[in-house]
Amino acid sequence: MTLLEIEGLSLSINGSPILKDISLSLKQGRILGVIGESGSGKSMTAFAIMQLLPSGSKATGHLRVLGFDMLAASEDDLCKMRGNDVSIVFQEPATALNPLKTIGDQVAEAILIHEPSTTRAGAQVRAQTTLERCELPAEQFPLTLYPHELSGGQRQRVVIALAIALRPKLLIADEPTTALDVTTQAEVLQLLKRLVTEDQMGLMLVSHDLAVVAGMADDIVIMKNGEIVESGVATAVFQQLRHPYTRALYAASEHVPDRTPPRSTARLLSVTNLVRDYRLPRTALFAAPQYFRAVDHVSFDIFKGESLGLVGESGCGKSTLTRAILGLETVQGGEMYLDGMPIAGGRHVDRKIRRRMQAVFQDPYGSFNPRHRVDRLISEPFHLYEEPPSSDEKNEAVVGALRAVGLSPEDQFKYIHEFSGGQRQRIAIARALITQPELILLDEATSALDVSIRAQILDLLAELANSYGLTYLFISHDLSVVRAITDRVLVMRDGRIVEEGKTEQVFSAPQHPYTRSLIDASPVLPKNANH
Amino acid sequence: MARYILTRLLSLLISLTVASAVIFALIEIIPGDPAAFMLGINAQDDTIAALRAELGLDTSPLERYFGWVSGMVTGDFGTSYTYRTPISEMIAERLWISLPLALIALALSTLIAFPVGILAASKRGSLTDTIVMGFTQLGVAIPNFWFAMLMVLVFAINLRWFSAGGFPGWDEGLFTGLKALTLPAISLALPQASILARVMRSALVDTLDEDFMRTARAKGLNRRQAIQRHALRNAMIPVLTIIGLQFSFLLAGAIIIENVFFLPGLGRLVFQAISQRDLIVVESVVMLLVFAVIVVNFAVDIAYVLVDPRLRRQG
């Protein structure tokens, strides 16, 4: 039975076209993967199916769910279908649940709203069963818990539970695992797959991640700029890679930049027995304070010119470690030396040291002051010099840095909102380069970028390392990126380094069980003959 | 939860202690001799000496402070110098007007503000929103005493529905008493309602953009249900803060409206006591008002925790 039929669907929001002539269909028990980069219209397709579009939207064409014309349906009819016949799971489990209601009430509400004759108690019992189907056993996860008492993965299970509570025929999952760690991602994907089989649902899985979709989908649709560029049975699409865009996506996903291996054996940064404790909130007024050890006796070296990876799941302490190296944290123990000079944690870090290391962070939107022009943003680190350079020297440096990252000198007069995500990340790199540092800390610097942009930034980083002899500490949760750009890698868990070694060695023959579980959980692209 | 209430109670007690000490210090210690101040510049020496004895100024300030505090705890606020009546009686009499007035005004303000704020937020950006918010802008801008006089002109003088002022007392019956408080309550409520409606609207608009509202709609709730069940409670935190502030203001800050309508309320009592230099009354009434503000804040703190489970885990 065909659950979803879309034919010639076009959508415009306030006059600007978002979707152009989309056609796809989904049958019972099958998984349809919808792949695309940001702005491709993949999420809008999902919202169009739910008819939860922003105001000012105009849709034309045919859109049928269970044979029912969604575009012509009244709002009342749509409300009856949503959650009952068709449900959706969103990307961000942190915000998708109402923080003021218990998980039990939120799941039960999905039942009560469609079956008013059900008693409250009856709905609670069914909510419990549904949560257990989503692998949240009642003993550990009673209905009375609030969302803030759960982890990201557990919250996503609650979101899935309230979506499937009434056993809808069609389930849409919009980037359901993008905000999760790899091991959690693997578990949630497994859960979705099991539910599809058990309930004979149709699942539309929307994602930017080729590897995630490849491991799940029976059929695939690839979208770009609001259009479908390629569609077909998953194995065939990945085997043939007919459309150039599909090929480009595939290539970008497993792109490995050209790099020359480091030769030097001189230590640039050495960290010994570093400890960072956070004080926890008091449990009682006069109780002794409790501490959380975020970084637990960490020791490692970075050699000149090398690229060292640091991988670990959220909360493992990798960002705290990064901040400590930058001198932004007061540490409780251990020593750090940059080229033989001690780095003091806390407020009084020597400027000479600070300007020899710079950082690039994850969010290309949040890490710039929107009211400053690019020239000011880039030249900001100059305050680290005792004698600030003259304005001519400054200007020359700004132009040089912009050229180095592939932007034009005229870009210095623009504001940050005039740039795309990838360009902003280039500007962040330019800002890091301006003091001619030796060490650059890249904290999830490519995680927010689309795959094709990510490939370009990785190339840029490799090129800069070659021409300026830069040393990188590359922090990421994304194992494939770390594998592509680092020489050695550290694996961090619960504040400790559990494994350390040459990148290829660690990835091909992991020693620690935790490293093994991380690698096993990472989705992989299917091997391709043409590639 | 119990621990949270306990710590809030402790902080309430500390606030009260500090406030009483400050009020005592300001009025009794700083401006020289209180007896001379109360009697004015033409007072005879023996009158001053008599008042000093009555006020107990010969004893140490610490002793007087504890006498004052223990008196208030047991309900003995001392005797007014001007009226020669026990202050507790005067306050009780005034409180019977000021407290109902504040409560009616607050109820009115909330009853107006909630639907208006919700309407504007759910139709955000529309003509309705613009018009409704335009009116609240006006409500904030118009001084309430001017509005009060306007209402007296229309409803008391022209239409003769209400009396122009005064309070007949609750002995005349509940209806008569409420009728006398209607116009003052409306004039007090309107600016407050305008502020509250604007706060309600902006808090709700922020909540409507949250992801969980989309989840609610995806479950099959219609717009109205989604707002009622998921948005309102989430928008309550800023609204509760403002309601708490407004109650304290309405209780103590109604002086001008009480004067316009000739109501013998607490505000007028303070005003009269200050102009007659009756420091004993001023001290006690100010302390009472401070007490009210602190208790209301305590209640708001408890309300936060009832609304938001995330606040419950801290101490």
Interface residues (C-beta under 8 A of the other chain):
Chain A: M50 L52 E75 D76 C79 K80 M81 R82 G83 N84 S87 I88 F90 E92 T95 A96 L97 N98 P99 L100 K101 E109 A110 I113 H114 Y146 H148 V159 L162 A163 P281 R282 T283 A284 L285
Chain B: R3 T7 E210 D211 F212 R214 T215 A216 R217 A218 K219 G220 L221 N222 Q225 R229 H230 R233 N234 V307 D308 P309 R310 Q314 G315
